Amino acid sequence: MDEKKSIKDYWPLIVLLLVTFLAATALTYGQKKSSYQGMHFFMGLFFCIFAMFKLFNLPGFVTGFRLYDLLAKKVAAYGYFYPFIELALGLAYLSFICPILTYSITVILMVLGSIGVIQSLKNGLDTRCVCMGTVLNVPLSTVTLIEDIGMGVMAFIMLTAFF
């Protein structure tokens, strides 16, 4: 991949995040919900949309995911389950089912994902991020790391709201 990455490289991710944010905001505002519930909508939509992209080409996703995810490197089957885990999390966020379990699983997945991305970036891995499956080509970079950390932090904030 080219060393110089521009906003053009991240445009698909930016658009998806912006549309997800706008949809979550519309749901929150339209239903007169709180920012806490707005985070639920955002997380739910995010996970459902990103799982869908991974499921378009599951074998291709697994191949790319194994390059930088800690658990997928060790357990190949995990890559096949991951999009379904994301989909289940998305649906759990949207339905507000088992919130403590949902937040906890999200934090664990995002921490593991962040560690894998950090190690890959530190080792100079030059590959694409398969966060949106193989449909869109976005480079693995600190943007991927910020995405993982951001989702983990949001889940952690919601988790701490219970205690």
C-alpha positions as a Markdown table, in Angstrom:
| # | Residue | x | y | z |
|---|---|---|---|---|
| 1 | Met | 0.0 | 0.0 | 0.0 |
| 2 | Asp | 1.0 | 3.5 | -0.6 |
| 3 | Glu | 2.7 | 5.2 | 2.4 |
| 4 | Lys | 0.8 | 8.4 | 1.9 |
| 5 | Lys | -2.8 | 7.9 | 3.0 |
| 6 | Ser | -5.3 | 10.6 | 2.4 |
| 7 | Ile | -8.9 | 11.3 | 3.4 |
| 8 | Lys | -9.9 | 9.7 | 0.1 |
| 9 | Asp | -8.6 | 6.3 | 1.5 |
| 10 | Tyr | -10.9 | 6.6 | 4.5 |
| 11 | Trp | -13.9 | 8.1 | 2.7 |
| 12 | Pro | -16.0 | 4.9 | 2.8 |
| 13 | Leu | -15.4 | 4.6 | 6.6 |
| 14 | Ile | -16.1 | 8.3 | 7.1 |
| 15 | Val | -19.4 | 8.1 | 5.2 |
| 16 | Leu | -20.5 | 5.0 | 7.1 |
| 17 | Leu | -19.7 | 6.5 | 10.4 |
| 18 | Leu | -21.4 | 9.8 | 9.5 |
| 19 | Val | -24.6 | 8.0 | 8.2 |
| 20 | Thr | -24.6 | 5.8 | 11.3 |
| 21 | Phe | -24.3 | 8.8 | 13.6 |
| 22 | Leu | -27.0 | 10.7 | 11.7 |
| 23 | Ala | -29.4 | 7.7 | 11.8 |
| 24 | Ala | -28.7 | 7.2 | 15.5 |
| 25 | Thr | -29.3 | 10.9 | 16.1 |
| 26 | Ala | -32.6 | 10.8 | 14.2 |
| 27 | Leu | -33.8 | 7.8 | 16.2 |
| 28 | Thr | -32.7 | 9.5 | 19.5 |
| 29 | Tyr | -34.3 | 12.8 | 18.6 |
| 30 | Gly | -37.4 | 11.4 | 17.0 |
| 31 | Gln | -38.2 | 9.2 | 20.0 |
| 32 | Lys | -37.1 | 11.8 | 22.5 |
| 33 | Lys | -34.5 | 9.6 | 24.0 |
| 34 | Ser | -31.4 | 10.4 | 26.1 |
| 35 | Ser | -27.8 | 10.5 | 24.9 |
| 36 | Tyr | -27.3 | 7.1 | 26.6 |
| 37 | Gln | -30.0 | 5.6 | 24.4 |
| 38 | Gly | -28.5 | 7.5 | 21.5 |
| 39 | Met | -25.2 | 5.6 | 22.1 |
| 40 | His | -27.2 | 2.4 | 22.0 |
| 41 | Phe | -28.7 | 3.3 | 18.7 |
| 42 | Phe | -25.2 | 4.2 | 17.3 |
| 43 | Met | -23.6 | 1.1 | 18.5 |
| 44 | Gly | -26.4 | -1.1 | 17.3 |
| 45 | Leu | -26.5 | 0.4 | 13.8 |
| 46 | Phe | -22.7 | 0.4 | 13.6 |
| 47 | Phe | -22.4 | -3.3 | 14.5 |
| 48 | Cys | -25.2 | -4.4 | 12.2 |
| 49 | Ile | -23.9 | -2.4 | 9.2 |
| 50 | Phe | -20.3 | -3.6 | 9.7 |
| 51 | Ala | -21.4 | -7.2 | 10.2 |
| 52 | Met | -23.3 | -7.0 | 7.0 |
| 53 | Phe | -20.3 | -5.9 | 5.0 |
| 54 | Lys | -18.2 | -8.7 | 6.5 |
| 55 | Leu | -20.9 | -11.3 | 5.6 |
| 56 | Phe | -20.9 | -10.3 | 1.9 |
| 57 | Asn | -17.6 | -12.2 | 1.5 |
| 58 | Leu | -17.0 | -14.2 | 4.7 |
| 59 | Pro | -14.0 | -16.2 | 3.5 |
| 60 | Gly | -12.3 | -13.0 | 2.3 |
| 61 | Phe | -13.0 | -11.3 | 5.6 |
| 62 | Val | -11.5 | -14.2 | 7.5 |
| 63 | Thr | -8.4 | -14.2 | 5.4 |
| 64 | Gly | -7.8 | -10.5 | 6.0 |
| 65 | Phe | -8.8 | -10.6 | 9.7 |
| 66 | Arg | -6.3 | -13.3 | 10.5 |
| 67 | Leu | -3.5 | -11.0 | 9.5 |
| 68 | Tyr | -4.0 | -8.6 | 12.4 |
| 69 | Asp | -6.5 | -9.9 | 15.0 |
| 70 | Leu | -5.0 | -11.7 | 18.0 |
| 71 | Leu | -7.6 | -14.4 | 18.4 |
| 72 | Ala | -8.2 | -15.0 | 14.7 |
| 73 | Lys | -4.5 | -15.7 | 14.3 |
| 74 | Lys | -4.7 | -18.5 | 16.8 |
| 75 | Val | -8.3 | -19.8 | 16.2 |
| 76 | Ala | -9.2 | -19.7 | 12.5 |
| 77 | Ala | -12.9 | -20.4 | 13.3 |
| 78 | Tyr | -13.1 | -17.2 | 15.3 |
| 79 | Gly | -12.9 | -15.2 | 12.1 |
| 80 | Tyr | -16.0 | -17.0 | 10.8 |
| 81 | Phe | -17.9 | -16.3 | 14.0 |
| 82 | Tyr | -16.9 | -12.7 | 14.4 |
| 83 | Pro | -19.4 | -11.1 | 12.0 |
| 84 | Phe | -22.2 | -13.0 | 13.7 |
| 85 | Ile | -21.0 | -11.9 | 17.1 |
| 86 | Glu | -21.0 | -8.3 | 15.8 |
| 87 | Leu | -24.5 | -8.8 | 14.4 |
| 88 | Ala | -25.7 | -10.2 | 17.7 |
| 89 | Leu | -24.2 | -7.3 | 19.6 |
| 90 | Gly | -25.8 | -4.8 | 17.1 |
| 91 | Leu | -29.2 | -6.4 | 17.7 |
| 92 | Ala | -28.7 | -6.5 | 21.4 |
| 93 | Tyr | -27.8 | -2.8 | 21.4 |
| 94 | Leu | -30.9 | -1.9 | 19.3 |
| 95 | Ser | -33.2 | -4.0 | 21.5 |
| 96 | Phe | -31.6 | -3.1 | 24.8 |
| 97 | Ile | -31.4 | -6.8 | 25.7 |
| 98 | Cys | -28.8 | -7.9 | 28.3 |
| 99 | Pro | -27.0 | -4.6 | 28.5 |
| 100 | Ile | -24.3 | -5.5 | 31.0 |
| 101 | Leu | -23.4 | -8.6 | 29.0 |
| 102 | Thr | -23.5 | -6.7 | 25.7 |
| 103 | Tyr | -21.3 | -3.9 | 27.1 |
| 104 | Ser | -18.8 | -6.4 | 28.6 |
| 105 | Ile | -18.5 | -8.5 | 25.4 |
| 106 | Thr | -18.0 | -5.3 | 23.4 |
| 107 | Val | -15.3 | -4.0 | 25.7 |
| 108 | Ile | -13.4 | -7.4 | 25.6 |
| 109 | Leu | -13.7 | -7.6 | 21.8 |
| 110 | Met | -12.6 | -4.0 | 21.3 |
| 111 | Val | -9.6 | -4.3 | 23.7 |
| 112 | Leu | -8.5 | -7.5 | 21.9 |
| 113 | Gly | -9.0 | -5.8 | 18.5 |
| 114 | Ser | -7.0 | -2.8 | 19.6 |
| 115 | Ile | -4.1 | -4.8 | 20.9 |
| 116 | Gly | -4.0 | -6.7 | 17.6 |
| 117 | Val | -4.1 | -3.5 | 15.6 |
| 118 | Ile | -1.4 | -1.9 | 17.8 |
| 119 | Gln | 0.9 | -4.9 | 17.3 |
| 120 | Ser | 0.3 | -5.0 | 13.5 |
| 121 | Leu | 1.0 | -1.2 | 13.1 |
| 122 | Lys | 4.1 | -1.5 | 15.3 |
| 123 | Asn | 5.4 | -4.4 | 13.2 |
| 124 | Gly | 4.7 | -2.3 | 10.0 |
| 125 | Leu | 2.0 | -4.6 | 8.6 |
| 126 | Asp | 0.8 | -2.9 | 5.4 |
| 127 | Thr | -2.6 | -4.3 | 4.7 |
| 128 | Arg | -6.2 | -3.3 | 4.4 |
| 129 | Cys | -8.6 | -3.2 | 7.3 |
| 130 | Val | -11.4 | -5.7 | 6.8 |
| 131 | Cys | -13.6 | -3.8 | 9.3 |
| 132 | Met | -16.0 | -3.3 | 6.4 |
| 133 | Gly | -15.3 | -6.7 | 4.9 |
| 134 | Thr | -13.7 | -6.9 | 1.5 |
| 135 | Val | -16.3 | -4.7 | -0.2 |
| 136 | Leu | -14.5 | -1.5 | 0.6 |
| 137 | Asn | -10.8 | -0.9 | 0.6 |
| 138 | Val | -9.7 | 1.0 | 3.7 |
| 139 | Pro | -6.1 | 0.7 | 5.0 |
| 140 | Leu | -5.3 | -0.7 | 8.4 |
| 141 | Ser | -4.0 | 2.3 | 10.3 |
| 142 | Thr | -4.5 | 4.4 | 13.5 |
| 143 | Val | -8.0 | 5.2 | 12.2 |
| 144 | Thr | -8.8 | 1.5 | 12.7 |
| 145 | Leu | -7.3 | 1.7 | 16.2 |
| 146 | Ile | -9.3 | 4.9 | 17.0 |
| 147 | Glu | -12.5 | 3.1 | 15.8 |
| 148 | Asp | -11.8 | 0.1 | 18.1 |
| 149 | Ile | -10.9 | 2.2 | 21.1 |
| 150 | Gly | -13.9 | 4.5 | 20.5 |
| 151 | Met | -16.3 | 1.7 | 20.5 |
| 152 | Gly | -14.7 | 0.1 | 23.6 |
| 153 | Val | -14.8 | 3.4 | 25.4 |
| 154 | Met | -18.5 | 3.9 | 24.6 |
| 155 | Ala | -19.3 | 0.4 | 25.8 |
| 156 | Phe | -17.3 | 1.0 | 29.0 |
| 157 | Ile | -19.1 | 4.3 | 29.6 |
| 158 | Met | -22.5 | 2.5 | 29.3 |
| 159 | Leu | -21.2 | -0.3 | 31.5 |
| 160 | Thr | -20.1 | 2.1 | 34.3 |
| 161 | Ala | -23.6 | 3.7 | 34.2 |
| 162 | Phe | -24.9 | 0.6 | 35.9 |
| 163 | Phe | -22.6 | 0.8 | 38.8 |
